[in-house]
Amino acid sequence: MKFLVLFLGAISYLFGQLADDEYDKYTSVGNLGLTITNFGIIGNGWNRMEDGSINPSCEYKQQTEIGREQIEHFSYAGLWVGGIVNGERRVSSSIVDGVFEAGNEGFELFPKSPITIQSSIASTTQDSMAKYFSPEAVSHQDMIIDFKDYGEDPSDNLGIPNHNPLGLDISLESYAWNYSYADAFVILNYTFKNNSENIINDLYAGIWVDPSIANFNYTDYYSPGGGFTWYDNLNGYDESIDLAGFNRNIAYQYDTDGDDGWAESYLGMSVLGSSIDMKHLKSQYNQWVWTNSSNSNFPAYSMPINDNERYEKMSSSVPRGTGPEYTAEGYPALESSWLFLISAGPIGSIANADTTMWTLEPGDSCSISFVVVCAMWDDGVSGDSPNRREKLYVNYDWAQKAYDGEDKNRNNILEEDEDLNNNQILDRYILPAPPPSPNLYLDVNSKKITLYWQNNAEDFLDPISQEVDFEGYRIYGSRKTDNQSLGEFSLLQQIDLDNELGYNTGFSSVQIINEFGEQDSVLINGVFYHYKFENFNVKDGWLNYYSITAYDQGDPDANLESLESSIFANRLYVYPGKTIEDGKNWVGEPTVYPNPYRGQALWDDNSSRGKMVWFRNLPQEAEIRIFSLAGDLVDIINHNDSYNGQDIQNIDSQKNPIMSGGEHAWDMITMYDQATASGLYLFTVEDKNSKEVKEGKFLIIK
């Protein structure tokens, strides 16, 4: 069985002169959650953080609440970079098959500085990235990272066996967006600077990947008896032609049977371009079975075990097989733990006369950009095929458009200065943009949620047309249930400017009006809100979530449809329930619902700790004591009006759900960490301020 745990954290311990390693950062703005480290590795092997949580390794879709679509795609991937120095092939790798600890061959890239995050999302929006706003940001979430392949000097291999450093300083900038059409990919832009005194010839860069398309909701290997397998996957290399007439060159993997509908997605990786003209850049694809250095079934598909073999893989593609044991596209049809390597080159700063060879002189730099892209299978298509990969093409093509920017021919100009010109970077990464999601506030009551939002989207200037083309809002809501086959969100209302475009509903149904019948705003927590929507008949105790998007008019001249802001950017989670009336006496009796609790409520999950009842009509600060009918103390719960479910597994407190303040959930686990038995239970609620005590009872039937 493949070893899963990477001994992260060992780098700074072993090599004190280097920066601390970081492995807890991931792209969070879009639907592709990709962990990025400052030592060349991407992905986290699904290791738990100190708080017990598991950050996404390469999860798509990370924002959805639909369990079948929360799919992981690889444990680890990482940068390989190789070149020829004084006639010797050298490859520096962040990770190779079976090596998981610093100090070993293959673990050869080291952090120089902490990860820096910056965002193009302005501070006026509600998005959590706003705190990282920078006018120099390229995307909604940039991660800027510096690492290297040597120790104190460019020849220092830090005692790693068989490691011959190239003497490279490496900068990585990753870019991610939350636009609905651009939230399924992350761009990785690497810049290599030769910090040694040697000329590096024919530099190649690649991404090594250990994929496994799997869904933890289907087979969670952390649970007893759980687990999923790497050994039911197949790879492919897609060289289809995009709309600009270029080969896509996507290395991809998929789960062959889709795990009964729980893993029906593709992982893809490709090279978008580099600092040299794209027509001189050769993409290479290789694959092999995990730790198999001598593949008896497919001899050409064997693991490289030294720098010479690694460079050979990076600089050439294995010939496709044509026998009966191969797929129609020429790749092995035997399901197994397949890895793949997507690479490209040669690159450098100076070319020979016919541009077939490149050198990287001391002090010079060159760059290359990869993309990690995911997509769900197209519906109704059986078997791996271009038709089933159609969504992968769409997502990849948007990544290529983002990289190309105004450079439609993909002809890249080398910079004379060692640093890339930031203006050219900004010109390159230009995407059509919808108006931003409006700032949203929710007011919670029993059976009613009121949404307030600002008009901050209405004066947004489109970055391409340089015109204000805001058109309207869409209000979405959903209740979390086990069956969301009809879609994750429901459209509650759409409002549109009365401008002879679209629906022309006008905003009168949501506009806040003062006592004189004039348009106005309401001040809540120091913020003015301009619109209001009330959602009635919402069931108490259920997880609900809401989002308001803004959309534009589109651009018919550019053949661009109307664009809508991310439905996830301002999504807020809420549990409707009884509120607390500040400054008044505690009125009414506390109760429990559902009462009786019959085996399993519809909101429960399948785990022993995933059950839940609610205590209702609580004061601002309270102590709840639960007793058996015999008078034995079962549990003590401390409540205050800032409670957000942090003491119960069935509520994900990391989502910061908004609570009513007058209710508290209980998982029916005793103070002795045991599940409660069927029976009648008594409880008391003490108001911690007035010391008043009230009593009640409820029944559990299992």
C-alpha positions as CSV (number, residue, x, y, z in Angstrom):
1,M,0.0,0.0,0.0
2,K,1.3,3.4,-0.9
3,F,2.7,5.4,2.1
4,L,0.6,8.5,2.7
5,V,2.3,10.6,5.3
6,L,4.8,13.1,4.1
7,F,7.1,14.2,7.0
8,L,6.5,17.9,6.5
9,G,8.1,20.2,8.9
10,A,11.5,18.5,8.8
11,I,13.2,21.0,6.5
12,S,13.7,23.8,8.9
13,Y,14.7,21.3,11.6
14,L,17.4,19.7,9.6
15,F,18.6,22.8,7.9
16,G,18.3,25.7,10.3
17,Q,19.7,28.3,7.9
18,L,16.6,27.9,5.7
19,A,13.2,29.5,6.1
20,D,10.4,27.6,7.9
21,D,8.5,25.3,5.6
22,E,4.8,26.1,5.0
23,Y,2.2,23.5,3.9
24,D,-1.1,24.9,5.3
25,K,-1.9,27.4,2.5
26,Y,-4.3,26.5,-0.3
27,T,-6.3,28.3,-3.0
28,S,-9.6,29.1,-1.4
29,V,-11.3,31.6,-3.7
30,G,-12.5,29.3,-6.5
31,N,-13.7,25.7,-6.7
32,L,-10.3,24.2,-7.1
33,G,-8.7,23.9,-3.6
34,L,-5.0,23.3,-4.2
35,T,-2.4,23.2,-1.4
36,I,0.8,25.0,-2.3
37,T,4.0,24.9,-0.2
38,N,7.2,26.9,-0.2
39,F,9.4,24.0,-1.0
40,G,8.2,23.0,-4.5
41,I,5.4,20.5,-3.5
42,I,1.8,21.0,-4.3
43,G,-0.8,18.9,-2.5
44,N,-0.7,17.8,1.2
45,G,-1.3,14.0,1.1
46,W,-4.5,14.6,3.0
47,N,-2.6,15.1,6.3
48,R,-4.4,16.5,9.2
49,M,-3.6,20.0,10.5
50,E,-2.9,20.7,14.1
51,D,-6.6,21.4,14.7
52,G,-7.6,18.1,13.2
53,S,-9.0,19.5,9.9
54,I,-7.8,18.4,6.5
55,N,-7.1,21.1,4.0
56,P,-7.9,20.3,0.3
57,S,-5.0,18.7,-1.5
58,C,-6.4,19.1,-5.0
59,E,-10.1,19.2,-4.4
60,Y,-12.8,20.1,-7.0
61,K,-15.4,21.3,-6.2
62,Q,-14.3,22.6,-2.9
63,Q,-17.1,25.2,-2.5
64,T,-20.1,22.9,-3.1
65,E,-22.3,21.3,-0.5
66,I,-23.1,18.4,-2.8
67,G,-21.1,15.5,-1.4
68,R,-20.8,13.6,-4.7
69,E,-19.0,16.6,-6.2
70,Q,-16.4,17.1,-3.5
71,I,-13.6,15.1,-5.2
72,E,-9.9,14.9,-4.5
73,H,-7.5,14.4,-7.3
74,F,-4.0,13.8,-6.0
75,S,-2.0,13.3,-2.8
76,Y,1.1,15.1,-3.9
77,A,2.6,16.7,-7.0
78,G,5.8,18.7,-7.3
79,L,8.2,20.6,-9.5
80,W,11.1,18.9,-11.3
81,V,13.7,21.1,-13.0
82,G,16.6,19.8,-15.0
83,G,19.5,21.0,-17.1
84,I,22.9,20.1,-18.4
85,V,25.9,21.6,-16.5
86,N,29.4,20.9,-17.9
87,G,28.0,18.0,-19.8
88,E,26.3,16.5,-16.8
89,R,22.6,16.0,-16.6
90,R,21.2,17.4,-13.3
91,V,17.6,17.3,-12.0
92,S,16.4,19.0,-8.8
93,S,13.1,17.6,-7.7
94,S,10.7,18.5,-4.9
95,I,9.4,14.9,-4.6
96,V,9.8,11.6,-6.3
97,D,8.2,8.1,-5.9
98,G,8.5,6.8,-2.4
99,V,10.5,9.6,-0.9
100,F,8.7,11.5,1.8
101,E,11.3,13.0,4.2
102,A,13.7,15.9,4.0
103,G,17.3,14.8,3.7
104,N,16.7,12.1,1.2
105,E,17.4,12.0,-2.5
106,G,14.5,13.5,-4.4
107,F,13.5,15.9,-1.7
108,E,15.7,18.6,-3.1
109,L,14.0,22.0,-3.1
110,F,14.2,24.3,0.0
111,P,12.2,27.3,1.2
112,K,13.8,30.8,1.1
113,S,10.9,32.8,2.5
114,P,7.3,32.5,3.8
115,I,4.4,32.4,1.4
116,T,2.9,35.8,0.6
117,I,-0.7,36.2,-0.4
118,Q,-2.2,39.1,-2.3
119,S,-5.6,39.7,-3.9
120,S,-7.1,41.9,-6.6
121,I,-10.4,41.8,-4.6
122,A,-10.9,45.3,-3.2
123,S,-11.4,46.0,0.5
124,T,-14.9,47.3,-0.2
125,T,-16.2,43.8,-0.9
126,Q,-17.2,41.1,1.6
127,D,-14.9,38.4,0.3
128,S,-12.4,37.1,2.8
129,M,-9.6,37.8,0.3
130,A,-10.2,41.6,0.7
131,K,-7.8,41.7,3.6
132,Y,-5.0,40.8,1.2
133,F,-5.9,43.4,-1.4
134,S,-3.0,44.8,-3.4
135,P,-3.0,46.9,-6.5
136,E,-0.2,44.7,-7.8
137,A,-2.2,41.5,-7.5
138,V,-2.8,39.5,-10.7
139,S,-5.7,37.3,-9.6
140,H,-8.3,37.0,-6.8
141,Q,-5.7,35.0,-4.9
142,D,-2.0,35.2,-5.7
143,M,0.5,33.1,-3.7
144,I,4.1,34.3,-4.1
145,I,6.8,31.9,-3.1
146,D,10.6,31.8,-3.3
147,F,12.6,28.6,-2.9
148,K,15.9,27.1,-4.3
149,D,17.7,23.8,-5.0
150,Y,20.8,24.5,-2.8
151,G,21.9,25.3,0.7
152,E,24.3,28.1,1.8
153,D,25.8,28.4,-1.7
154,P,24.9,27.2,-5.2
155,S,27.1,24.1,-4.9
156,D,25.9,23.1,-1.4
157,N,23.7,20.0,-1.6
158,L,22.9,20.0,2.1
159,G,24.2,16.4,2.4
160,I,21.5,14.9,0.2
161,P,22.8,11.8,-1.5
162,N,23.2,12.1,-5.3
163,H,21.9,15.7,-5.3
164,N,23.9,18.0,-7.6
165,P,22.3,21.4,-7.4
166,L,21.8,23.5,-10.5
167,G,22.2,26.6,-8.4
168,L,18.7,27.9,-9.1
169,D,16.6,30.5,-7.3
170,I,13.0,29.6,-8.1
171,S,10.0,31.9,-7.8
172,L,6.5,30.6,-8.0
173,E,3.4,32.8,-8.4
174,S,0.1,30.9,-8.4
175,Y,-3.1,32.6,-9.6
176,A,-6.7,31.6,-8.8
177,W,-10.0,33.3,-9.6
178,N,-13.6,33.0,-8.2
179,Y,-15.3,33.8,-11.5
180,S,-17.8,31.0,-12.3
181,Y,-16.1,30.3,-15.6
182,A,-12.6,30.5,-14.2
183,D,-12.9,28.7,-10.8
184,A,-11.7,25.3,-11.9
185,F,-8.0,26.0,-12.6
186,V,-4.9,27.3,-10.9
187,I,-2.0,28.7,-12.9
188,L,1.5,28.1,-11.6
189,N,4.1,30.5,-13.0
190,Y,7.7,29.5,-12.3
191,T,10.7,31.7,-12.8
192,F,14.2,30.2,-12.7
193,K,17.3,32.4,-12.0
194,N,20.8,30.9,-12.4
195,N,22.5,31.9,-9.2
196,S,25.6,29.8,-9.9
197,E,28.8,30.5,-11.9
198,N,28.0,27.8,-14.4
199,I,26.1,28.0,-17.7
200,I,23.0,25.7,-17.6
201,N,22.1,24.2,-21.0
202,D,18.6,23.1,-22.2
203,L,16.6,23.7,-19.0
204,Y,13.4,21.6,-18.7
205,A,10.7,22.0,-16.1
206,G,8.0,19.6,-15.3
207,I,5.3,18.6,-12.7
208,W,5.4,15.1,-11.3
209,V,2.0,13.9,-10.1
210,D,0.8,11.1,-7.9
211,P,-2.9,11.2,-8.7
212,S,-5.9,9.5,-7.2
213,I,-9.4,10.5,-8.2
214,A,-11.4,9.8,-5.0
215,N,-14.1,11.2,-2.8
216,F,-13.8,11.1,1.0
217,N,-17.5,11.2,1.4
218,Y,-17.6,7.8,-0.4
219,T,-14.5,6.1,0.9
220,D,-12.8,7.9,3.8
221,Y,-9.5,6.1,4.6
222,Y,-9.4,7.7,8.0
223,S,-12.5,5.7,9.2
224,P,-12.1,2.1,10.4
225,G,-12.6,-0.2,7.4
226,G,-12.5,2.7,5.1
227,G,-10.0,3.4,2.4
228,F,-9.8,4.0,-1.3
229,T,-7.5,2.6,-3.9
230,W,-5.0,4.3,-6.3
231,Y,-5.2,1.1,-8.4
232,D,-8.3,1.8,-10.5
233,N,-7.1,4.8,-12.4
234,L,-6.0,5.4,-16.0
235,N,-4.1,8.2,-17.6
236,G,-4.2,9.9,-21.0
237,Y,-2.6,12.7,-23.0
238,D,-5.0,14.9,-24.9
239,E,-3.5,16.7,-27.9
240,S,-6.8,18.1,-29.3
241,I,-6.8,21.5,-31.0
242,D,-8.2,24.6,-29.1
243,L,-10.1,27.5,-30.7
244,A,-6.9,29.3,-31.5
245,G,-5.5,26.3,-33.4
246,F,-3.0,25.2,-30.9
247,N,-2.6,21.7,-29.2
248,R,-4.0,21.6,-25.7
249,N,-1.4,18.9,-24.6
250,I,-3.3,18.0,-21.4
251,A,-2.0,15.2,-19.3
252,Y,-5.0,13.8,-17.4
253,Q,-6.2,11.0,-15.1
254,Y,-9.6,9.6,-14.3
255,D,-11.2,6.9,-12.1
256,T,-12.2,4.2,-14.5
257,D,-15.6,3.4,-12.9
258,G,-16.3,6.8,-11.3
259,D,-16.8,5.1,-7.9
260,D,-20.6,4.7,-8.4
261,G,-20.9,8.4,-9.3
262,W,-18.7,9.7,-6.5
263,A,-15.6,10.4,-8.5
264,E,-16.7,11.4,-12.0
265,S,-14.1,14.0,-12.7
266,Y,-10.9,14.6,-14.5
267,L,-7.5,15.9,-13.3
268,G,-5.6,17.7,-16.0
269,M,-2.2,19.5,-16.3
270,S,-0.7,21.3,-19.2
271,V,1.9,23.9,-20.1
272,L,0.4,27.3,-21.0
273,G,3.6,29.0,-22.2
274,S,7.0,30.3,-21.2
275,S,9.4,33.2,-21.6
276,I,10.3,31.8,-25.1
277,D,8.1,31.7,-28.1
278,M,5.5,28.9,-27.8
279,K,6.5,27.5,-31.2
280,H,10.0,26.7,-29.8
281,L,8.6,25.0,-26.6
282,K,8.1,21.2,-26.7
283,S,5.6,19.6,-24.3
284,Q,6.5,16.1,-23.2
285,Y,4.4,13.5,-21.5
286,N,5.4,10.4,-19.5
287,Q,3.7,8.0,-17.1
288,W,4.7,5.0,-15.0
289,V,3.4,2.8,-12.2
290,W,4.2,3.9,-8.7
291,T,7.8,2.9,-7.6
292,N,8.0,0.5,-10.6
293,S,11.5,1.0,-12.0
294,S,11.2,-2.1,-14.3
295,N,7.6,-2.5,-15.6
296,S,7.3,-6.0,-17.0
297,N,3.9,-5.2,-18.5
298,F,4.9,-2.0,-20.2
299,P,8.7,-1.7,-20.2
300,A,8.7,1.8,-21.7
301,Y,6.6,3.0,-18.8
302,S,9.1,2.6,-15.9
303,M,10.1,4.9,-13.1
304,P,13.3,6.9,-13.5
305,I,15.7,6.3,-10.6
306,N,18.5,8.8,-11.1
307,D,19.1,12.3,-12.6
308,N,20.1,11.0,-16.0
309,E,16.9,9.0,-16.3
310,R,14.8,11.8,-14.9
311,Y,16.2,14.3,-17.4
312,E,15.6,11.7,-20.2
313,K,11.9,11.5,-19.2
314,M,11.6,15.3,-19.0
315,S,13.1,16.0,-22.4
316,S,11.3,13.3,-24.4
317,S,7.9,11.5,-24.5
318,V,7.6,7.7,-24.4
319,P,6.3,6.3,-27.7
320,R,2.7,5.3,-27.6
321,G,2.0,1.5,-27.6
322,T,-0.3,0.0,-30.2
323,G,-1.0,-3.5,-28.9
324,P,-4.2,-4.9,-27.5
325,E,-3.2,-3.9,-24.0
326,Y,-3.3,-0.2,-24.9
327,T,-6.2,2.2,-25.1
328,A,-7.5,3.5,-28.4
329,E,-5.3,6.6,-27.8
330,G,-2.2,4.5,-27.4
331,Y,-1.7,4.4,-23.6
332,P,-1.7,1.4,-21.2
333,A,-5.2,0.1,-20.5
334,L,-4.3,-1.7,-17.4
335,E,-5.8,0.0,-14.3
336,S,-3.1,0.7,-11.8
337,S,-1.4,3.3,-9.6
338,W,-0.3,5.4,-12.5
339,L,1.7,8.6,-12.1
340,F,2.4,11.1,-14.8
341,L,5.0,13.7,-15.6
342,I,4.1,16.7,-17.8
343,S,7.2,18.7,-18.8
344,A,8.4,21.2,-21.4
345,G,11.5,22.8,-22.7
346,P,14.2,23.5,-23.5
347,I,14.1,27.1,-22.1
348,G,16.7,29.6,-21.2
349,S,17.8,33.2,-21.9
350,I,19.9,32.7,-25.0
351,A,19.2,30.5,-28.0
352,N,21.5,29.0,-30.6
353,A,21.0,30.0,-34.3
354,D,18.1,27.6,-35.0
355,T,16.6,27.9,-31.5
356,T,16.9,24.2,-30.9
357,M,19.2,24.7,-27.9
358,W,19.0,27.3,-25.1
359,T,21.4,28.4,-22.4
360,L,20.7,30.1,-19.1
361,E,23.7,32.3,-18.3
362,P,24.8,33.1,-14.7
363,G,22.5,35.8,-13.4
364,D,19.9,35.2,-16.1
365,S,16.3,34.2,-15.7
366,C,13.6,32.3,-17.7
367,S,10.0,31.3,-16.9
368,I,7.3,28.7,-17.6
369,S,3.7,28.4,-16.7
370,F,1.7,25.3,-15.9
371,V,-2.0,24.9,-15.2
372,V,-3.8,22.5,-12.8
373,V,-7.4,22.1,-14.1
374,C,-10.3,19.9,-13.1
375,A,-13.7,19.2,-14.6
376,M,-16.7,16.9,-14.1
377,W,-17.4,14.3,-16.7
378,D,-19.9,15.4,-19.4
379,D,-23.3,13.8,-18.7
380,G,-24.5,10.9,-20.7
381,V,-21.2,9.9,-22.2
382,S,-19.8,6.4,-21.4
383,G,-16.1,5.7,-21.5
384,D,-13.2,8.1,-21.7
385,S,-13.5,10.2,-24.8
386,P,-13.2,13.7,-26.2
387,N,-17.0,14.1,-25.7
388,R,-16.7,13.2,-22.0
389,R,-13.7,15.6,-21.7
390,E,-15.7,18.5,-23.1
391,K,-15.9,20.4,-19.7
392,L,-12.2,19.8,-19.2
393,Y,-11.6,21.6,-22.6
394,V,-13.8,24.5,-21.6
395,N,-12.0,25.0,-18.3
396,Y,-8.6,24.6,-19.8
397,D,-9.4,27.0,-22.6
398,W,-10.3,29.7,-20.1
399,A,-7.0,29.1,-18.3
400,Q,-5.2,29.5,-21.7
401,K,-7.1,32.7,-22.4
402,A,-6.1,34.1,-19.0
403,Y,-2.5,33.3,-19.7
404,D,-2.6,34.7,-23.2
405,G,-4.3,38.0,-22.3
406,E,-3.8,40.3,-25.2
407,D,-1.1,37.9,-26.7
408,K,-3.4,35.9,-28.8
409,N,-0.5,34.3,-30.8
410,R,1.3,33.1,-27.7
411,N,4.5,34.7,-28.8
412,N,6.5,35.6,-25.7
413,I,9.2,38.1,-25.5
414,L,12.2,37.6,-23.2
415,E,12.8,40.3,-20.6
416,E,16.2,42.0,-20.6
417,D,15.8,42.7,-16.9
418,E,16.0,39.7,-14.6
419,D,12.6,40.6,-13.1
420,L,9.5,40.2,-15.2
421,N,7.9,43.5,-16.1
422,N,4.8,43.8,-13.9
423,N,2.8,45.8,-16.5
424,Q,3.3,43.0,-19.0
425,I,2.1,40.4,-16.4
426,L,-1.0,42.5,-15.8
427,D,-1.6,42.8,-19.6
428,R,-1.3,39.1,-19.9
429,Y,-3.8,38.0,-17.2
430,I,-6.8,39.9,-18.4
431,L,-10.2,38.1,-18.0
432,P,-13.7,39.5,-18.6
433,A,-15.1,40.3,-15.2
434,P,-18.7,40.4,-13.9
435,P,-19.6,43.0,-11.3
436,P,-18.4,42.0,-7.8
437,S,-20.8,40.2,-5.5
438,P,-22.6,42.7,-3.3
439,N,-21.8,43.0,0.4
440,L,-24.4,41.0,2.2
441,Y,-25.9,40.9,5.8
442,L,-28.4,38.3,7.1
443,D,-30.9,38.9,10.0
444,V,-32.0,35.6,11.6
445,N,-35.4,35.0,13.1
446,S,-37.6,32.0,13.7
447,K,-38.9,30.8,10.3
448,K,-37.6,34.0,8.5
449,I,-34.3,35.2,7.1
450,T,-33.9,38.8,6.0
451,L,-31.2,39.6,3.5
452,Y,-29.7,43.1,3.3
453,W,-27.2,44.1,0.7
454,Q,-25.3,47.1,-0.6
455,N,-25.1,48.7,-4.1
456,N,-21.3,48.4,-4.4
457,A,-21.6,46.3,-7.6
458,E,-23.5,49.0,-9.6
459,D,-20.6,51.3,-10.5
460,F,-18.1,48.5,-11.4
461,L,-16.0,49.3,-14.4
462,D,-15.5,46.3,-16.8
463,P,-11.7,45.8,-17.2
464,I,-12.0,45.1,-21.0
465,S,-14.8,47.4,-22.2
466,Q,-13.9,50.1,-19.6
467,E,-17.7,50.6,-19.3
468,V,-20.1,50.3,-16.4
469,D,-22.3,47.4,-17.6
470,F,-24.1,46.3,-14.4
471,E,-27.5,44.9,-15.1
472,G,-29.0,43.2,-12.1
473,Y,-29.0,40.9,-9.1
474,R,-29.9,37.2,-8.4
475,I,-30.9,36.1,-5.0
476,Y,-30.2,32.4,-4.2
477,G,-31.0,30.2,-1.2
478,S,-30.8,26.5,-0.3
479,R,-31.4,24.2,2.6
480,K,-28.7,21.5,3.2
481,T,-30.2,18.1,2.7
482,D,-28.9,14.7,1.7
483,N,-30.6,14.8,-1.7
484,Q,-29.7,17.8,-3.8
485,S,-30.0,16.2,-7.2
486,L,-32.1,19.2,-8.4
487,G,-29.2,21.6,-7.8
488,E,-27.4,23.2,-5.0
489,F,-29.1,26.6,-5.0
490,S,-32.6,27.8,-5.8
491,L,-33.2,31.1,-7.5
492,L,-35.4,33.0,-5.1
493,Q,-35.7,36.2,-7.1
494,Q,-34.1,38.1,-10.0
495,I,-34.2,41.8,-10.4
496,D,-33.1,43.7,-13.4
497,L,-32.5,47.4,-14.4
498,D,-35.4,49.0,-16.2
499,N,-33.3,49.9,-19.2
500,E,-34.8,48.1,-22.2
501,L,-32.4,45.2,-21.6
502,G,-33.1,41.9,-19.9
503,Y,-36.3,41.5,-17.8
504,N,-36.7,45.2,-16.8
505,T,-38.2,44.4,-13.5
506,G,-36.7,47.4,-11.7
507,F,-35.6,47.4,-8.1
508,S,-38.8,48.6,-6.4
509,S,-39.5,45.1,-4.9
510,V,-36.3,45.2,-2.9
511,Q,-35.4,48.9,-2.6
512,I,-35.4,50.2,1.0
513,I,-37.9,53.0,1.2
514,N,-38.2,55.6,4.0
515,E,-41.4,56.9,5.6
516,F,-41.8,59.5,2.8
517,G,-41.7,56.9,0.1
518,E,-38.2,57.8,-1.0
519,Q,-35.3,55.5,-1.7
520,D,-33.2,55.2,1.4
521,S,-30.8,52.8,3.2
522,V,-30.6,51.2,6.6
523,L,-27.7,51.4,9.0
524,I,-26.6,48.0,10.5
525,N,-23.5,47.6,12.6
526,G,-22.1,50.9,11.1
527,V,-22.8,49.9,7.5
528,F,-25.5,51.3,5.2
529,Y,-27.5,48.7,3.2
530,H,-29.7,49.7,0.2
531,Y,-31.8,46.6,-0.5
532,K,-33.9,44.1,1.4
533,F,-35.4,40.6,0.7
534,E,-37.3,38.5,3.2
535,N,-37.4,34.7,2.9
536,F,-40.4,33.3,4.9
537,N,-41.4,29.8,6.0
538,V,-37.8,28.7,6.6
539,K,-37.7,25.7,8.9
540,D,-35.9,26.3,12.2
541,G,-32.8,24.1,13.1
542,W,-31.9,23.4,9.4
543,L,-28.7,24.6,7.8
544,N,-29.5,27.1,5.1
545,Y,-27.3,29.2,3.0
546,Y,-27.8,32.3,0.9
547,S,-25.9,34.2,-1.8
548,I,-26.6,37.3,-3.9
549,T,-24.8,37.7,-7.2
550,A,-24.5,40.6,-9.6
551,Y,-24.5,40.2,-13.4
552,D,-23.7,42.4,-16.3
553,Q,-25.2,43.1,-19.8
554,G,-22.7,41.0,-21.7
555,D,-20.9,42.1,-24.8
556,P,-22.6,41.0,-28.1
557,D,-19.9,42.6,-30.2
558,A,-17.3,40.5,-28.5
559,N,-19.6,37.4,-28.6
560,L,-19.5,37.4,-24.7
561,E,-22.6,36.3,-22.8
562,S,-23.7,38.0,-19.6
563,L,-21.3,37.2,-16.8
564,E,-22.4,36.6,-13.2
565,S,-20.3,37.0,-10.1
566,S,-19.4,34.0,-8.0
567,I,-22.3,32.4,-6.2
568,F,-19.8,31.4,-3.5
569,A,-18.1,34.8,-2.9
570,N,-20.6,36.1,-0.4
571,R,-22.4,32.8,0.6
572,L,-23.5,32.9,4.2
573,Y,-24.7,29.9,6.3
574,V,-27.5,30.3,8.8
575,Y,-29.6,28.3,11.2
576,P,-33.0,29.9,11.7
577,G,-34.4,29.8,15.2
578,K,-35.8,31.6,18.2
579,T,-34.0,35.0,18.9
580,I,-33.3,36.8,22.2
581,E,-35.1,40.0,23.0
582,D,-32.3,42.2,24.5
583,G,-33.2,44.2,27.6
584,K,-36.3,42.2,28.4
585,N,-37.2,39.5,30.8
586,W,-36.8,35.9,29.9
587,V,-40.4,35.1,28.7
588,G,-41.8,31.7,27.9
589,E,-40.6,28.2,28.6
590,P,-37.5,26.4,27.1
591,T,-38.3,23.5,24.9
592,V,-36.5,20.8,22.8
593,Y,-37.1,19.8,19.2
594,P,-37.6,17.4,17.6
595,N,-39.5,16.0,20.6
596,P,-39.7,13.1,20.6
597,Y,-36.4,12.4,18.8
598,R,-37.1,9.2,16.8
599,G,-33.9,7.3,15.9
600,Q,-32.6,9.8,13.4
601,A,-33.7,13.2,12.4
602,L,-33.5,14.2,8.8
603,W,-30.7,16.6,9.4
604,D,-28.5,13.9,11.0
605,D,-25.6,12.4,9.2
606,N,-24.6,8.7,9.4
607,S,-22.0,8.9,12.1
608,S,-22.6,8.2,15.8
609,R,-21.8,11.8,16.6
610,G,-23.8,13.2,13.7
611,K,-27.1,13.4,15.6
612,M,-28.7,16.5,16.9
613,V,-31.6,18.0,18.9
614,W,-32.1,21.7,19.6
615,F,-32.8,23.5,23.0
616,R,-35.0,26.5,22.2
617,N,-36.0,29.8,23.9
618,L,-32.8,30.3,25.9
619,P,-31.7,33.5,27.6
620,Q,-28.6,35.4,26.5
621,E,-26.3,33.4,28.9
622,A,-27.4,30.1,30.2
623,E,-26.4,26.8,31.8
624,I,-28.3,23.7,30.5
625,R,-28.3,20.6,32.7
626,I,-29.6,17.3,31.4
627,F,-30.7,14.5,33.7
628,S,-31.9,10.9,33.3
629,L,-35.3,10.1,34.7
630,A,-33.5,8.6,37.7
631,G,-31.9,12.0,38.4
632,D,-28.4,11.2,37.1
633,L,-26.6,14.1,35.5
634,V,-26.1,13.3,31.8
635,D,-24.5,16.5,30.5
636,I,-23.9,20.2,31.1
637,I,-24.1,22.8,28.3
638,N,-23.0,26.4,28.6
639,H,-24.7,28.7,26.2
640,N,-24.3,32.4,25.1
641,D,-25.7,34.4,22.2
642,S,-22.5,34.1,20.2
643,Y,-22.8,30.3,20.0
644,N,-22.1,29.0,16.4
645,G,-22.2,25.2,16.8
646,Q,-18.6,24.8,17.8
647,D,-19.4,22.0,20.3
648,I,-21.2,19.6,17.9
649,Q,-19.9,17.6,14.9
650,N,-23.1,18.0,12.9
651,I,-22.4,21.7,12.6
652,D,-19.4,22.9,10.7
653,S,-18.3,25.9,12.8
654,Q,-15.6,26.7,10.3
655,K,-18.3,27.9,8.0
656,N,-19.2,30.5,10.7
657,P,-22.9,29.8,10.6
658,I,-25.1,32.7,11.8
659,M,-27.3,31.6,14.7
660,S,-30.4,33.1,16.2
661,G,-28.8,33.4,19.7
662,G,-31.7,31.8,21.5
663,E,-31.1,28.1,20.5
664,H,-28.3,25.6,21.2
665,A,-27.7,22.1,19.6
666,W,-26.9,18.9,21.5
667,D,-25.4,15.8,19.9
668,M,-26.9,13.4,22.6
669,I,-23.4,12.4,23.8
670,T,-23.1,12.4,27.5
671,M,-20.5,14.2,29.6
672,Y,-18.7,10.8,29.8
673,D,-18.4,10.6,26.0
674,Q,-21.1,8.0,25.6
675,A,-24.2,7.9,23.4
676,T,-27.5,8.4,25.2
677,A,-30.0,5.6,25.5
678,S,-33.6,5.7,24.7
679,G,-35.7,7.2,27.4
680,L,-37.3,10.2,29.0
681,Y,-34.9,13.0,30.0
682,L,-35.3,16.1,32.2
683,F,-33.5,19.3,31.8
684,T,-33.1,22.7,33.6
685,V,-32.0,26.0,32.1
686,E,-30.5,28.6,34.4
687,D,-30.3,32.3,33.3
688,K,-26.8,33.2,34.3
689,N,-27.7,36.8,34.7
690,S,-31.0,36.7,36.6
691,K,-30.4,33.2,38.2
692,E,-33.9,32.2,37.2
693,V,-34.3,28.4,36.5
694,K,-36.9,26.8,34.3
695,E,-37.4,23.1,33.6
696,G,-38.5,20.8,30.8
697,K,-38.4,17.3,29.4
698,F,-37.9,15.4,26.2
699,L,-38.0,11.9,24.9
700,I,-35.4,10.0,22.9
701,I,-36.5,6.9,20.9
702,K,-33.8,4.9,19.1
